[in-house]
């Protein structure tokens, strides 16, 4: 994961993502930079628009949050409907307990 983070750091700093720069960032962070993994990262990012990838990831992450919020709102509506019972209706229910 630190390899991807180093690429994102370089991208956010508007620097070119190169093997040398990724390796230096990893070493500065105290991580061992495996040259084959660095080369694989650079090769995989060759035809990727990082800004588009970040935007798509944000949309994917926002979808479950929006669904959870909608579900939560639905539960609030159910609770409000239950709270809407009059005191007489509630008393009738209690009255049946005592015959």
N, C-alpha and C positions, 0 to 999 in steps of 0.2 A: 504494500500500500504506500510505503514511503517513496517508492519510485514515481508513482502517479502524483503524489503530493508535490514532489520536487518539480515535476513538469508543470503542474498547476501554478506553483509559486513563480516559476520563470515566466509563464504566460501572463499572470496577473501583473508582473513587473515589466511587461512588454519586452521581454528578452526572447531571443530565439532559443528554442528547446534543442540543445545539442548534447551529445554524449559527455563531452568534457564538462559542461555546466551542470548536468544532472549528477555526475560523479562528484564534483566539488561540493555541491549542496549536501549530498548524502554523507560525504566525509566530514563536512563541517558540523553535521548533526550527530556525528559519532557512530554512524551506521556503516557497515561494510558494503561497498558498492561492487556488486557482481557485474563484471563487464558484459557478460552474455545477457543478463537481464536488462541492463541499460541499453544495449544494442536492440534488444527485442522491443523495448518501450519506444525508442526513437523510430524504429521501423513501423510499429503499429500506429504511431501518431502521424506518420508521413502524409496521409491523405485525409486526416481528420480535422474538421474545423472545431476547435476547442470551445469557442463561444456557443456554437450550435449544440454541442454535446452537453454543455452546462445548462443551457436553456431547456433542453429535453429532459434532463435529469430533474430539474426544478419542477417541471410539469408532472412528471411521474411521482415525485415525492408529495406534491400538493394534492393529488387525487385522493389518496387514502384519508388525508386530513379533512378534506371537504366532505367525504362520505361520512366520516365519524361525526363531524359537526351537524350534518343533516339528520343523522340518526339521533343525536343528542337533542336536537330541536323537536323531533317527533316525540320523544319521551317527555319533554317539557309540556307539550300540548296535551298528552294523555293525563298527566298529573293535574293540569289546570281543569280538565273536564271532570275528574274525580272530585276535585276541591269544590266544584260548582254545585254539589248537592246541597239542598236546603237543610236547615236544622230539623225541620219537621220530618223529612225523609230519613235523616239519621236517627231521630228519636223513634220512628216507627220500627226501624230495624232493631233498636235496643229493646223496645217494648215486647217484641216477639220472644225475647230471651226469658222474660219473666211471666209469660203466659197470660 
